[in-house]
């Protein structure tokens, strides 16, 4: 597969999801980002914090993971997820 085909394959399997993380007043965004980066297939994260909640947007390869598995990684770390 050449670079162009590889890029096209990556685009076709890349998904984006958004969810809310609770407890952000006790946990800095960098820690949540570290948890997300450990999930195989996660390529990019962005977190907007407002009080004790954080809106998390994550890009991931849907051939390696899904949004539910990503949320589970955050809740397994000990933070609430909506």
N, C-alpha and C positions, 0 to 999 in steps of 0.2 A: 504494500500500500504506500503510495507516495504521500508527500506532506499535504497536498490539497485534499486527497481522499480522507486522510486521517483527520484533518480539520473539519471536514464535512461530517464525518462520523461522530466527532466530539460534539458538534453543534446539535446533531439529531438526538443525542442521548442526554443532553444537558437540560436539566429542569431547575426551576426556581420555586421556592416555597417560603411562606411567611407564617410565623407563629409568635405567641407571646410567652415570655419567660418571667416568672414571678420570683421575687427575692433579690432583685438587682440592687437593692439598697445595701445588701450584705456582700455582694459579689461583684467585683469589677468586670466590665465587658471583656477585658483581655482574658480573663479566666474562662468565660463562656466560649470565647473564640477558640481557646486552646482545646476545650472539650470537643467542639465541633470539628476542628481540624484533625482530630484523631479518628473520626469516622471515615472509613475508606470510601472514597467517591466524592467527598465534599471538596469543592474547589474554591469557594469564595463565601465569606460571611460579612454581614453588616448588621450592626446593632444600634438602635436608637433607644436611649434610656429616658424614661419619664417617671420620676419618683421611684417606686419599688418595682416597676414593670419595665421590661425591655422588649421592643419589637425586633425580632430577629428575621432577617432575610438571608436565605442560604441558597447557593447554587450547587447542584450536585449531579453526578452521573447516575441516571436512573437504572443503569445496568448493574451498578455496584451497591446502591442503597436506595432508600425511599424516605419520604418525609417522616413517616412514623418511626422508622429506626433512628433517625436523627433526633426526633423529640424524645425517644426513649433514652438515648445517650445523655441528654440533658437532665431528664428526671432521675436517671440512675446516679447522676452526680449529686443529686440532692436538691435540685431546684424545681419549682412548680412549672408546669407547662399548660398553656391553654390552647 
